[in-house]
Amino acid sequence: MKLSYITFQRFLHCLSALKDDILQPQPHTVSVTAAPEVLPPVITEFLSESFHITLEAVDMLWDVVKEIVWVLLTKADERETVETMFRLHGRERGLTALVLYPPNKTCSNLDCTALQHGSLLKKEEQRRVVVFTHANNAQCAWSVHLKCRLCHSNYHHNYVVHSGFRHYYAGVLKYLQVGEHQFVQYKLGMQWMDLMQIAYVVRFYLH
């Protein structure tokens, strides 16, 4: 097995972009701060086909680089940079370049015992959504909701529902939910606002 330096770097960043997909099939007792010992089969197969290496080679590389991958900072648009890879080898496995996960991997409800144990959010619900992006037009994507098995708090990409109340996360995420199945990239939303302000100014001066 031979990988060029550039290909090896791409392999690392691809694994980093797949952290949520690697973590989700693991037992709920697994730590979110340490890399799992074993990759899910679907991830191993995806990487094997994408990088033209054997399944055994993928597992061997994971043993060597997993701790590096787990602390590697994942860029928000990292998956999109390897969109062709996902389109060719990921679609049939349910892997896409754009997946909107909640930022929480464990329950944050202060009254929930799962918080003390750091128990992984495991109850998963997926839905197909459309994401309007700044550079790549409208894209089909997955939005993943994670529910705490103890307090039943439901974590979405932009907010969490606890005891019937919706609480939005602090800060601004890259993608904003504007409908049940529609998201808009923050950068695109800001551009729309700028265009609306320009149109208002033009109308004001013309009249």
N, C-alpha and C positions, 0 to 999 in steps of 0.2 A: 504494500500500500504506500503510495506516494501522494502527498498533497503539497502544492506550492504554498509559499508563505501567505499569499493573497487569498488562496482558497481556504487555508486553515483559519485565517482571520474571519472570513465569511462564515465558516462553519461555527465558530465561536459565537458570532453575533446572531446567527440564525437560531442557535440554541437559546441564547439570551432572550430573543424575541418570543420564543416558545415556552417561557417559564410557566405561564398560567396553564397552558395545555399539558405541560409535564406534571404540574402540581395537582391538578384537579382529579385524576384517577387514583391518586395515592390514598392510603388509609387516613381517616380523620385525625389520627393520633400523630401523624408525621409532623415534624417541625417545619415551619415556613422559612426559618433562617438557615437551614442546612439543605444542601442538594440531596434529593432522593437517591437511593442506591441504584435503582433500576429505572430505565426509561420505559414509558408505555410503548407497547408494540407498534401502535400506529405512528408514533414519533420516530421510532427506529426505522420503520419501513420508508417513511417520508424522507428522512435524511439519507438513507441508503440509495434511493433512486435519484435524489436531487444531486448528490455528490459522486454518484457512480462508484460507490464502495460497498463492500459486503455488510450484511447485518452484524456479523461478528466484529468487523472493523469499527462500526458505529458504537457498539457496546464497549469495545476496548478504549476508544477515544473518550467516551463518556467517563469511564473510570479515571482517566488521567486528568481531564479538564473540568469535571463537574463543579469542583469548589471554586475555580476561577470563574466559570459561567455564572454561578449563583450570586457572586458579588459584582459581576459586571453590570455597569449602569446600562439599562435598556432605554434607548431613545424611543420617543412616542411614535415615530413613523418608521421604526426599524423594519417591521414586517412588510411595509409597503415598498421598501427598496428591493425586496426579493419577490415582488408580486408574480413575476413569470414562473418562479419556482413553485409557488403555491398553486398557480393556475394549472400547471402541467402535472404536478404530483400530489397536490393537497386536496383538491376539490372532491375527489372520490372518497377521501378519508375524512371529510368534514372539516378540513383545515383550510382557512382562507387568509388572505393577506390582512384583512381587517376584522378583528374581533374585539368587541367592547365589553371588557370585564369590569366588575366593581373594583375600586382601588383597595378595598378591604379583603384580606385573605382569612382573617379570623373575626369573630364577633366583637363589636366594640360597645355593646350594651353593658353598662356598669353593673346592672343587676343580674346579669347572666353568668352562671357558673362556667360556661364555656370560655369566658374571657380569662378567668384565672388559669385555666388549663391550656390556653392558647390553641384550642381545638380548631382544626381546619374547617372552614365552611364547605359542606359537601353536597347538600341538596341543591341540585342544579336544574335550571330551566333555560332552554335556549329558544330564541325566536329570530326569524329572519327580519332584517331591517334594511332600509335604504339610507346610505350616508352621502350627503352632498358635500363634496370636497372642493378645495380651492384649485387644485392642479389636475385632478383626475376625474372631474365630472361626478355623476352619481354612481355609487358603487353598492353592490349587494354585500351585505355583511351579516355577522351574527351578533346579537346582543345577549349576554349571558347574565342571568340573575342567580344569586347564591343565597340560600336560606339557612339560618342557624337551626340546627336540629333540636335545640333545647328551648330557646325563647321565641323561635319562629320569626325573628327579624329578617326582612327580605331586602337584600342588598342589590341595588341596581347600579348602572354605570354612573348616573348623576346624583342618586339619592338613596336613602334607606327608609323603609317603611317599618315602623315599630309601634305596636299597640294601635294600629289604625292611623297613625300620623306619619306624614312624609317629612323627612329632614334632609335638606340638601347639604352636600359636603362643602367644606370651606374651600375657598379658592376657585379658580376657573379651570375646568378640564378642557382638553383639546376638542372634544366633540360634545355638542349640546343637544339634548333631546327636545324636539319641537313638536312631536306627535307620538302616537302610540308605536309607530313603526318607522319614524323618520328622525334622523339626526343631521345636524349641520356642523361642519368643521368651524371652530371658533374664528379662524382667520377669514373664512368666507363670510361669516356673519358680520364681522367688522367691516368687510368690504361693502356689503349690502348697506350697512348703516351710513358709510361714507358717501355712497352713491345717492342715497335718499337725502342727505344733507346738501349735497351739491345741487340736486334737483330743486330743493326748496329755495336755495340761494338764487338760483337762476330765475325761478318763477318770481321771486320777490323783486329782483332788479328789473325784470321785464315788465312788471306791472307798476 
